């Protein structure tokens, strides 16, 4: 199956994010819409401005994120 560049979905930046075991990022928001792929088939989306926190368990995580920056 071909892989989209992301531009088809309005994504203008991609990154691989590594978070170590035990990482805790308190409540915050981002100025971009995000679509992330955690592992084969597991995805999540997060709308710009959504308050959230990030907590990583006993095993670290690596994920691919596509970001669509919103106008300031």
C-alpha positions as CSV (number, residue, x, y, z in Angstrom):
1,X,0.0,0.0,0.0
2,X,1.5,3.4,-0.9
3,X,2.3,5.8,1.9
4,X,1.0,9.4,1.6
5,X,3.4,12.2,2.1
6,X,1.1,13.9,4.5
7,X,0.6,16.9,2.3
8,X,-2.6,15.2,1.1
9,X,-4.0,15.8,4.6
10,X,-2.7,19.4,5.1
11,X,0.3,18.2,7.2
12,X,3.2,20.6,6.7
13,X,5.7,19.0,9.2
14,X,6.5,15.5,10.4
15,X,8.8,14.4,13.2
16,X,9.7,11.2,15.1
17,X,9.3,11.7,18.8
18,X,11.1,9.7,21.5
19,X,9.8,9.8,25.1
20,X,11.7,8.0,27.8
21,X,10.1,5.7,30.4
22,X,8.6,7.8,33.2
23,X,8.3,11.0,31.3
24,X,5.6,13.3,32.6
25,X,4.6,16.5,30.7
26,X,2.1,18.5,32.7
27,X,-1.0,20.0,31.1
28,X,-0.2,22.1,28.0
29,X,-1.4,22.7,24.5
30,X,0.1,23.0,21.0
31,X,-0.5,25.5,18.3
32,X,-0.9,22.8,15.7
33,X,-3.2,19.9,14.8
34,X,-1.5,16.6,15.2
35,X,-2.0,13.1,13.9
36,X,0.2,10.5,15.4
37,X,1.1,6.9,14.6
38,X,2.2,5.0,17.7
39,X,2.6,1.5,16.2
40,X,1.1,-0.4,13.4
41,X,-2.5,0.7,13.2
42,X,-2.6,2.7,16.5
43,X,-3.2,6.4,15.8
44,X,-4.6,9.4,17.6
45,X,-5.4,13.0,16.6
46,X,-5.2,16.1,18.7
47,X,-6.8,19.4,17.7
48,X,-4.8,22.6,18.1
49,X,-5.4,24.3,21.5
50,X,-6.5,21.1,23.2
51,X,-5.3,20.9,26.8
52,X,-3.7,17.6,27.5
53,X,-0.9,16.0,29.5
54,X,1.6,13.2,28.5
55,X,2.6,10.4,30.8
56,X,4.8,7.5,29.7
57,X,4.7,4.2,31.5
58,X,7.6,1.8,32.3
59,X,8.6,1.4,28.7
60,X,9.5,4.4,26.5
61,X,7.7,5.2,23.3
62,X,8.6,6.4,19.8
63,X,6.0,7.7,17.5
64,X,5.6,9.5,14.2
65,X,3.7,12.8,14.3
66,X,2.3,14.9,11.5
67,X,1.7,18.6,12.4
68,X,-0.6,21.1,10.7
69,X,0.3,24.5,12.1
70,X,-2.5,26.9,12.7
71,X,-2.4,30.6,12.0
72,X,-1.4,32.7,15.0
